[in-house]
Amino acid sequence: MPHSPSEPVERRLRELLTTGSGGVHFGPGAKLPTERELVDLLDAPRSAVRRALAALEREELVVRHVGRGTFVADHATSAQLRAPADTSPAEIMQVRSLLEPRIAELAARAAHRADLERIDHCLHRGGAAGDHAEFEAWDAELHRAIAGSAHNSLLLHLFDTMNAARDLPVWGSLKRRSSSPQRRAAYQREHAAVVAALHDRDPAAAASAMAEHLRQVTAGLLGPDWSAPDTETSSPQ
């Protein structure tokens, strides 16, 4: 039986409702973006977004109110991917620094052309972001798109579990306080270096660029004296 063209969109939207994606997470009771905004966020045709929303409504994961919008149902969040409430930003960055360079290394080998197009779209939208919140949303989408392009479902599950910690209030508060146009521009340049390495199919360069980006994020959040794990050790051949 052929797959519906809306299925990938439905799956991506479902993930945002049930697991979140590093700052892009619509928790219980949250109002979803408009259809037009979801078209941009999911990089999908409006018809596919509409079909995906209708499917989620049938499963009672979302509730539509005429004149008010579409809202996440109270039971939609997956408890198993919630991070411990006392997870600190330092712990988050330790895990990110251990995991994400290796993900980038795998993605440089495994990414399909469609994956790279999605990554390019997220990079472009991040560069065009007008404020902190918009940049954070596309930053999260970019990192998850890279994780998805490794095509390893268990690794993606680990990434999503780790990323759930970025929905904790302490993370969002620290990111807002440390944000500035200059820092966002620097992060965008670092993102571009990672993406260039993915296009070059250079695993070592992708891992190195991601590790450097996360070092800069760590320094911006926790100060230059905080030391993250060394992630540049060569992987076994």
C-alpha positions as CSV (number, residue, x, y, z in Angstrom):
1,M,0.0,0.0,0.0
2,P,1.6,3.4,-1.0
3,H,2.5,5.8,1.7
4,S,0.7,9.1,1.9
5,P,2.8,12.1,1.0
6,S,1.8,13.7,4.3
7,E,3.2,10.9,6.4
8,P,6.7,12.4,6.9
9,V,5.1,15.7,7.9
10,E,2.7,13.9,10.3
11,R,5.7,12.1,11.9
12,R,7.7,15.3,12.3
13,L,4.7,17.1,13.8
14,R,4.0,14.2,16.1
15,E,7.6,14.4,17.3
16,L,7.3,18.1,18.2
17,L,4.2,17.3,20.3
18,T,5.5,14.2,22.1
19,T,9.3,14.7,22.4
20,G,10.2,18.2,21.6
21,S,13.2,19.3,19.7
22,G,15.5,21.5,21.7
23,G,13.4,24.6,22.3
24,V,10.8,23.7,19.6
25,H,8.3,21.9,21.7
26,F,4.6,22.4,22.0
27,G,3.6,21.1,25.5
28,P,0.1,20.2,26.7
29,G,-2.3,23.1,26.2
30,A,0.1,25.0,24.0
31,K,-1.3,26.8,20.9
32,L,0.3,25.5,17.7
33,P,1.6,27.9,15.1
34,T,-0.7,28.8,12.2
35,E,-0.8,26.5,9.1
36,R,1.4,29.0,7.3
37,E,4.0,29.0,10.1
38,L,4.0,25.2,10.2
39,V,4.6,25.2,6.5
40,D,7.8,27.1,7.1
41,L,8.8,25.2,10.3
42,L,8.3,21.8,8.7
43,D,9.3,22.8,5.2
44,A,6.3,21.1,3.8
45,P,3.3,21.9,1.5
46,R,0.3,23.4,3.1
47,S,-1.9,20.5,1.9
48,A,0.4,18.0,3.7
49,V,0.4,20.1,6.9
50,R,-3.5,20.1,6.8
51,R,-3.6,16.3,6.4
52,A,-1.1,15.8,9.2
53,L,-3.1,18.1,11.6
54,A,-6.3,16.2,10.7
55,A,-4.7,12.9,11.5
56,L,-3.5,14.1,14.8
57,E,-6.9,15.5,15.6
58,R,-8.4,12.1,14.9
59,E,-6.0,10.6,17.4
60,E,-7.0,13.4,19.9
61,L,-3.4,14.7,20.1
62,V,-4.6,18.1,19.1
63,V,-7.8,20.0,19.6
64,R,-9.1,22.6,17.1
65,H,-11.3,25.5,18.3
66,V,-12.9,27.6,15.5
67,G,-11.7,31.2,15.7
68,R,-9.0,30.4,18.3
69,G,-6.6,27.9,16.7
70,T,-5.2,24.5,17.3
71,F,-4.0,23.4,20.7
72,V,-2.0,20.4,22.0
73,A,-4.1,18.0,24.0
74,D,-3.3,17.6,27.7
75,H,-2.1,14.0,27.3
76,A,0.2,14.5,24.3
77,T,3.6,14.8,26.0
78,S,5.6,11.7,26.3
79,A,6.8,11.4,29.9
80,Q,9.6,9.0,29.1
81,L,11.6,11.7,27.3
82,R,11.3,14.3,30.1
83,A,14.7,15.2,31.5
84,P,15.2,15.2,35.3
85,A,14.0,18.5,36.6
86,D,17.3,19.2,38.3
87,T,19.4,18.8,35.1
88,S,21.8,21.7,34.9
89,P,23.0,23.6,31.9
90,A,26.5,22.2,32.6
91,E,25.2,18.6,32.4
92,I,23.3,19.4,29.2
93,M,26.5,20.8,27.6
94,Q,28.5,17.8,28.8
95,V,26.2,15.4,27.1
96,R,25.8,17.5,23.9
97,S,29.6,17.8,23.6
98,L,30.0,14.0,23.9
99,L,27.2,13.1,21.5
100,E,26.7,15.7,18.8
101,P,30.2,15.7,17.2
102,R,29.8,12.0,16.7
103,I,26.4,12.5,15.2
104,A,27.8,15.1,12.8
105,E,30.5,12.6,11.8
106,L,27.9,10.0,11.0
107,A,25.7,12.5,9.2
108,A,28.6,13.4,6.9
109,R,28.6,9.8,5.7
110,A,24.9,9.0,5.7
111,A,23.0,12.2,4.8
112,H,20.8,12.0,1.7
113,R,20.4,14.9,-0.7
114,A,16.9,15.6,0.9
115,D,18.5,15.7,4.3
116,L,21.1,18.3,3.1
117,E,18.4,20.4,1.6
118,R,16.5,20.4,4.9
119,I,19.7,21.3,6.8
120,D,20.4,24.1,4.3
121,H,16.8,25.4,4.8
122,C,17.2,25.4,8.6
123,L,20.6,27.2,8.3
124,H,19.1,29.9,6.0
125,R,16.1,30.5,8.3
126,G,18.4,30.8,11.3
127,G,20.4,33.4,9.5
128,A,17.3,35.3,8.6
129,A,15.9,35.2,12.2
130,G,14.9,38.5,13.6
131,D,15.1,37.8,17.3
132,H,16.3,35.4,19.9
133,A,13.2,33.2,20.0
134,E,13.1,32.7,16.2
135,F,16.9,32.0,16.1
136,E,16.5,29.4,18.9
137,A,13.7,27.7,17.1
138,W,15.7,27.3,13.9
139,D,18.9,26.5,15.8
140,A,17.0,23.5,17.4
141,E,15.6,22.5,14.0
142,L,19.1,22.6,12.5
143,H,20.7,20.4,15.1
144,R,17.8,17.9,15.0
145,A,17.9,17.8,11.2
146,I,21.6,16.9,11.4
147,A,20.8,14.2,13.9
148,G,18.1,12.8,11.7
149,S,20.4,12.7,8.7
150,A,22.6,10.1,10.4
151,H,19.7,7.7,9.8
152,N,20.0,5.8,13.1
153,S,16.7,5.6,14.9
154,L,18.3,4.7,18.3
155,L,20.8,7.5,18.1
156,L,18.0,9.9,17.2
157,H,16.0,8.7,20.2
158,L,19.0,9.4,22.4
159,F,19.4,12.8,20.8
160,D,15.7,13.6,21.5
161,T,16.0,12.5,25.1
162,M,19.1,14.7,25.6
163,N,17.4,17.6,23.9
164,A,14.3,17.3,26.1
165,A,16.5,18.9,28.8
166,R,16.7,22.1,26.7
167,D,13.0,22.6,27.5
168,L,13.7,23.1,31.2
169,P,13.2,26.7,32.4
170,V,16.7,27.0,33.7
171,W,18.1,26.4,30.1
172,G,15.8,28.9,28.4
173,S,16.5,31.5,31.0
174,L,20.2,31.2,30.7
175,K,20.1,31.2,26.9
176,R,18.0,34.4,26.9
177,R,20.4,36.2,29.2
178,S,23.4,35.2,27.2
179,S,22.0,36.0,23.8
180,S,23.0,38.9,21.7
181,P,23.0,39.7,18.0
182,Q,26.8,39.3,17.9
183,R,26.7,35.9,19.6
184,R,23.9,34.7,17.3
185,A,26.0,35.8,14.3
186,A,28.9,33.9,15.6
187,Y,26.8,30.7,16.1
188,Q,25.5,31.1,12.6
189,R,29.0,31.1,11.2
190,E,29.8,28.0,13.2
191,H,26.6,26.3,12.0
192,A,27.7,27.1,8.4
193,A,31.1,25.4,9.0
194,V,29.3,22.3,10.2
195,V,27.0,22.3,7.2
196,A,29.8,22.9,4.7
197,A,31.6,19.8,6.1
198,L,28.4,17.8,5.7
199,H,28.2,18.8,2.0
200,D,31.9,18.0,1.6
201,R,31.2,14.5,3.0
202,D,34.1,15.1,5.5
203,P,33.3,13.2,8.7
204,A,36.4,14.5,10.6
205,A,35.7,18.1,9.6
206,A,32.0,17.8,10.6
207,A,32.9,16.4,14.0
208,S,35.6,19.1,14.6
209,A,33.3,21.9,13.5
210,M,30.5,20.7,15.7
211,A,32.8,20.3,18.7
212,E,34.1,23.8,18.2
213,H,30.6,25.2,18.0
214,L,29.6,23.5,21.2
215,R,32.7,24.8,22.9
216,Q,31.6,28.3,22.0
217,V,28.1,27.7,23.2
218,T,29.4,26.3,26.5
219,A,31.7,29.4,26.9
220,G,28.8,31.7,26.2
221,L,26.5,30.0,28.7
222,L,28.9,28.9,31.5
223,G,32.0,31.1,31.0
224,P,35.3,30.5,29.2
225,D,36.9,28.7,32.2
226,W,34.4,25.9,32.2
227,S,35.9,22.8,30.5
228,A,33.8,20.5,28.4
229,P,34.9,16.9,27.6
230,D,37.4,16.5,24.9
231,T,35.5,15.3,21.8
232,E,38.3,15.5,19.2
233,T,39.8,12.1,20.0
234,S,39.9,10.2,16.8
235,S,37.2,7.5,16.4
236,P,38.3,3.9,16.0
237,Q,38.7,3.0,12.4
